[in-house]
Amino acid sequence: MIGIDREKCVACGACVRDCPVHVLTAGADGFPGVRPEDEDFCLNCQHCLAVCAQGAVTCHDVGFADTLEVAPIPGGAAEAALIRQRRSVRQWGKEPIPEEVWTRLVDSLAWMPTGCNDHRLHFTVVRDSARMEWFRSEMSKTAQKVVRTGLLKLFYPGFRRYMDEIMRGDDVVFRNAPYMIVASTPKDAPCREADPWIALSYFDLLAQANGLGTCWGGFAVHAFKWIRRFRRALKIPKGHMVGAVLLFGPPAVAYARVTRPSPMPVDIL
Ligand SMILES: Cc1cc2nc3c(=O)[nH]c(=O)nc-3n(C[C@H](O)[C@H](O)[C@H](O)COP(=O)(O)O)c2cc1C
């Protein structure tokens, strides 16, 4: 599973120190290796590969040639501005998202962290406008039925204030967004609740850093959990549950000021 090229390895021990599950150990000669009985515990997190400056490590068939140069990452102030200025957008423009931005967003999904490096997240990106319209109109019909039958009041009493909007045909679930991304996890994933939200939170920040607007689809998560034909249309794999939904597109609103949210308590011990 983990290969060490002894021609390149300088036995510095960096990979041994950084292995989170301690399957890499230094042998008597100082070179790292994995005991056969430990191989199954390897998470394939590729820390050994990432930390090796010599390019001596191969992890699950991924080697130096498959890796990228590390690039500078934004400074602390820029990151903090991104967090402070990120807003939920519900007004959308019509201009297309540049192809390189699509590529950057979609490619980044492979790097999302998952509990125990489970890596079985599944993403569905709805990019086709006709498909998005299908979800919108089907959702509107279904939501109106749920209001008429009294099920909304019964199961989601807190959502009563949306009843008039739903009956008017407003898109309260997808907020008229042109695109959405849905993350699902296998029901037996060790961190099945957290993984989808974390992945789409990263996607959220990356999208906003690339000039896009985003809005969490909390209602959509509920709708997809209840309604199987939506899950089918989203190609959610068998045995997966929908975890998180993020709506996105070009924004048609610009925020002039950074606001001051009510503080949440932080204990620094
Ligand atoms: C878990 C979660 C679910 C949400 N679901 C929805 C939703 O279904 N529809 C919506 O319009 N906004 C939704 N939001 C957005 C919140 O309303 C929004 O984050 C909050 O009002 C603060 O505004 P801001 O994001 O611009 O700071 C959701 C946010 C979170 C964190």
The ligand as an SDF file (V2000), in Angstrom:
LIG
                    3D

 31 33  0  0  0  0  0  0  0  0999 V2000
  -27.9190   24.8880    8.0580 C   0  0  0  0  0  0  0  0  0  0  0  0
  -28.4770   26.0640    7.3050 C   0  0  0  0  0  0  0  0  0  0  0  0
  -29.6400   25.9130    6.5700 C   0  0  0  0  0  0  0  0  0  0  0  0
  -30.1570   27.0070    5.8750 C   0  0  0  0  0  0  0  0  0  0  0  0
  -31.2520   26.8270    5.0830 N   0  0  0  0  0  0  0  0  0  0  0  0
  -31.7210   27.8720    4.3600 C   0  0  0  0  0  0  0  0  0  0  0  0
  -32.8380   27.6930    3.4900 C   0  0  0  0  0  0  0  0  0  0  0  0
  -33.4210   26.6040    3.3440 O   0  0  0  0  0  0  0  0  0  0  0  0
  -33.2660   28.7750    2.7670 N   0  0  0  0  0  0  0  0  0  0  0  0
  -32.6620   30.0010    2.8860 C   0  0  0  0  0  0  0  0  0  0  0  0
  -33.0760   30.9360    2.2180 O   0  0  0  0  0  0  0  0  0  0  0  0
  -31.5890   30.1860    3.7000 N   0  0  0  0  0  0  0  0  0  0  0  0
  -31.1120   29.1600    4.4330 C   0  0  0  0  0  0  0  0  0  0  0  0
  -30.0180   29.3310    5.2430 N   0  0  0  0  0  0  0  0  0  0  0  0
  -29.3500   30.6470    5.3100 C   0  0  0  0  0  0  0  0  0  0  0  0
  -29.5730   31.3820    6.6410 C   0  0  0  0  0  0  0  0  0  0  0  0
  -30.8860   31.8760    6.6830 O   0  0  0  0  0  0  0  0  0  0  0  0
  -28.5400   32.4960    6.6970 C   0  0  0  0  0  0  0  0  0  0  0  0
  -27.2550   31.9250    6.8090 O   0  0  0  0  0  0  0  0  0  0  0  0
  -28.7430   33.4450    7.8640 C   0  0  0  0  0  0  0  0  0  0  0  0
  -29.9590   34.1430    7.6970 O   0  0  0  0  0  0  0  0  0  0  0  0
  -27.6020   34.4700    7.9820 C   0  0  0  0  0  0  0  0  0  0  0  0
  -27.4300   35.1900    6.7940 O   0  0  0  0  0  0  0  0  0  0  0  0
  -26.0160   35.1910    6.0640 P   0  0  0  0  0  0  0  0  0  0  0  0
  -25.7330   33.7790    5.6130 O   0  0  0  0  0  0  0  0  0  0  0  0
  -26.1550   36.1550    4.9200 O   0  0  0  0  0  0  0  0  0  0  0  0
  -24.9970   35.6500    7.0600 O   0  0  0  0  0  0  0  0  0  0  0  0
  -29.4930   28.2640    5.9520 C   0  0  0  0  0  0  0  0  0  0  0  0
  -28.3220   28.3920    6.6810 C   0  0  0  0  0  0  0  0  0  0  0  0
  -27.8070   27.3090    7.3370 C   0  0  0  0  0  0  0  0  0  0  0  0
  -26.5050   27.4880    8.1010 C   0  0  0  0  0  0  0  0  0  0  0  0
  1  2  1  0
  2  3  1  0
  2 30  2  0
  3  4  2  0
  4  5  1  0
  4 28  1  0
  5  6  2  0
  6  7  1  0
  6 13  1  0
  7  8  2  0
  7  9  1  0
  9 10  1  0
 10 11  2  0
 10 12  1  0
 12 13  2  0
 13 14  1  0
 14 15  1  0
 14 28  1  0
 15 16  1  0
 16 17  1  0
 16 18  1  0
 18 19  1  0
 18 20  1  0
 20 21  1  0
 20 22  1  0
 22 23  1  0
 23 24  1  0
 24 25  2  0
 24 26  1  0
 24 27  1  0
 28 29  2  0
 29 30  1  0
 30 31  1  0
M  END
$$$$
